[in-house]
Each structure stands twice: as structure tokens, then as C-alpha cells.
Amino acid sequence: MCDTIGLLTPGKAFFAKNSDRSPNEPQVAEYHPAADHPPREKLKATYLSIEQAGHTHALLLSRPAWMWGGEMGVNEFGVCIGNEAVFTRGKYAKTGLTGMDLLRLGLERGSTAQEARDVIIRLLEEHGQGGNCGFDHSFYYDNSFLIMDREHLFVLETASREWVYKQMERASISNRLTIETDGDAYSGGKSVNFKKTHLEPLYSHFSGSAARLEQTGGCLPTIRNTADLMKSLRVHRQDVKAPLAQGSVASPCMHAGGVIGDNTTASMIVELDGQIRVWLTGSSSPCISLFKPWLFGISPFAPVFTADDPAAQSYWLQRESFHRLAIGRSLPGEFYAERDSLEAGWIALAENSSETDFLALTHQALAEETAFYHHWSSKLLSLPVGGTRAFQRYWQRKNAALESEQKVVSV
């Protein structure tokens, strides 16, 4: 489950996404440099091997650590893509390119939003989509995409090898089909009510996507800057009074627990003007995480890592230890005030910074984040733990599984 936001404003474009996955699944942010490839080379995606392109663009990719593709990313030309699971009628393919594979391929091969859109459509029609995308359980679905650059934004929705897209100025997408007969182009060339034809109602309803889409859509008219996007990714539905002690699939900032099995595991914001400024949590639960700055083109430095660097997963696990300590507790207002103050300072320094200044800012943010978590980790231990028995049992199981799979390192 996920939510993606995109908007074009005079002089600047914005992209943002929360990735909602299994709470125990690390997600890593990796920089992949541009590369040239020999003729007839094959690349191995998550499940399929396909022909490699002659050249692939540099990109920042946020991906589940075990998959080839990614949940969200941006390339050197400012093309941003986020994908969503959507639930459609009929059987899902047991193998194919995953939606995350298609996202990465669009970023690697598209220098504009239109090119990336067309790359995804062509590969979808040629290879199909499919394969298990669950980390600790089987999970099959089709996909939708928000694809944008500084000038154009497209919502692309799919069902098996069929597709529709619509160009927009501002949009948010969630885990459901939305385009009816108002699309700009359809597979087969004939307009149909894509949503009515393909939407599977039961899973779409229980995904909580309608409630989340209403909340992110409600934020769109008032978003003016990066701070507004941070607030939008941290939204909890009004009936969620204690988000860290209450599982809810109906909030953009998603928390697992009880019968709810998905949790926001990573968040990304991209500002597009003359520069490409990226803000990453590199951790779960954006409401208790800090968005750190990274300028596209500077050396990879936490929260961004080179491809396959084991430190990327360690970084996520270190911050996850704070999340697990906070589970079931209500944090005081001082915590959130300090979080907001740190981010506001970084945002002010990031605007129009040179590459050298930005690298220093990224180092500063990492040091201040580390100090922030050290300070609050000790304070959390004195706070009471709440939540229902089912909620507490859920997290006991997840903690035990995480400890058996990989050690969580203290921050």
C-alpha cells in the first residue's frame, strides 16, 4: 500500500511518496550512475531477464532490499516516478516485470516524463507484469504510476497488459484505479471506462485507499513547498488518535498493528527547479522520522548509498530500532517541535546551496539526526506502552522475526 503526490507549480515541481510495505522489510536508497552497455547484453530484473538498453541514466532509487526494482525514484533529468499496487479483476500473472521493475526501467531509459511513460507502456505490453511482491507473504497485484518531470505529469494505470494514462497539473494516487472515460490515451486506441471495467472492489475497499486518496487529494490545493509535503506524508486520519499504538490502513502515514500488516517503510520528497533536491527519511514512519537533504549529483552519503552497499540496510535498521522503541507510546509535543525545527533549518539552508555547501548540509543533518535519536531514545523508556492486546502481540511477533532475520543496531 502506498500514496504518491505530484504537482507542477510556476518555477518548481514537487514529487512525494510514502512506501507502505511489510514492517520488517528494509528499504534502501541507492545512487546508480549513468552507464553504457554492450550490444545484446541482458539485464536480470526481479524475475525476468530482458534486453539491456545501450545507455542507462543516473538515478536515485528507493527499493526494498531484496528486489531489483524500486518503489520511487528520480533520475538525472528530473524524471520522478512512484508506483502503487492496484487491485484488478482476473488473475495476476505469476511472473513478469514487477511494477517496481517497470519504475526503475522508466527512470533508466526515460529523459522526460513522456519518454519514461512510453518505456513503461512498451515493456508492459511486451513482457507483461507479475510476480510475487510480498516480503514475508505472497502478494500479487497490478500497478499504477505517477510519472513527472519539471513540465509534465502523467497518471498511468494498468490492468494486466492494458493501460490508460491522463495528463494532469496536480495529482495524488493510491491503491485503486481512478481513470474512467476521461483518459488521454488507452491501450487498443479506444476509450473505455477503465476504472469500471477493471477495478476489483473488495481488495480496493479494504486497502483503505479511498480514505487515503481523499486525504492526499485534500492536501493538493494547499501545498506550496517542501514543508507542506512533509506534513502531507505525515497525515493520520482523524479517528487515529494514537498512531503509534493503533494500526490503521486508512492514513497516508500508515502504521501496522493488530490486523493491519503494512507500515510506511520509507518516504521521499523531490524538489525540481534548476537543481534536484531530494529529502529522504531512510526509515519507517515519517511522523517520527526526519527528512534529510541530498542534492542529486553529489557523492552518495547517508541517507543515500552506492548500489549494494551493506551500510544502506544497516542505516535503515538502526533507525528502525527507534521506531520499535516508540511503538505503543504517545510522544510528547516537544519531540515533534524539535523534529520540525531541525527540518526547517535544513530547508532554509538547502535553498540555492552550492554542491559543496549541500554536501556539508547532508553531513550536518546526519549528525543532528543521530543526536536527536540518542536524546529521545532514553526519554522514551519512561513513557507508558499502550495499544490493544492484539496490537501488542502483532509487534511482539514482528520484533521476534526481525531479530531472527537480522540484528537491529541501536542508534
LINCOR-V454678 format. One line per field, one symbol per residue. psi: psi as a letter, one per 30 degrees, with the letter a starting at -180 (. if undefined). burial: I if it has 24 or more other C-alpha atoms within 12 Angstrom, else O. Layout:
psi->???
burial->???
This chain:
psi->klkkkkkkljfklkkkkkjjakfgjkkkjkkjllkkklkgkkkjaeflklkllfkklklkkjkkfflealfllkafggkkkklkkkklllkkkflakleeeeeeeeeefkfleeeeeeeeeeeeeefllalkgkeglkjklallkjklaffkkkkkkljcgllklkkleklklahlkfkcgglfkkkffkkljeeeefkjeeeeeffgeeeeeeeeeffeffkfaeeeeeeefgkklefjfiefgjkkfgkejkklkcfkgkkjflkkkkkjbfljkkkkeglliffglkjkkkkkflkkkkgkllkgjffeeeeeeeffeeeeefkfljklfeeeeeeeeeeeeeeefejgkleeeeeeeeeeeeeeeeeeeeefeeeeffklkalleeeeeefeeeeeeeefekkkkk.
burial->IIIIIIIIIOOIIIIIIIIIIIIIIIIIIIIIIOOOOOOOOOOOIIIIOOOOIOOIIIIIIIIIIIIIIIIIIIIIIIIIIIIIIIIIIOOIIOIIIIIIIIIIIIIIIIIIIIIIIIIIIOIIOOIIIIIIIIOOOOIIIIIIIIIIIIIIIIIIIIIIIIIIIIIIIIIIIIIIIIIIOOIOIIIOOOOOOIIOIIIIOOOIOOIIIIIIIIIIIOIIOOIIIIIIIIIIIIIIIOOOOIIIIIIIIIIIIIIIIIOIIIIIIIIIIIIIIOIIIIIIIIIIIIIIIIIIIIIIIIIIIIIIIIIOOOIIIIIIIIIIIIIIIIIIIIIOOOIOOIIIOIIIOIIOIIIOOOOOOIIOIIIIIIOIIIOIIOOIIOOIOOOOOOIOOOIIOIIOOIIOOIOOOOOIOOI
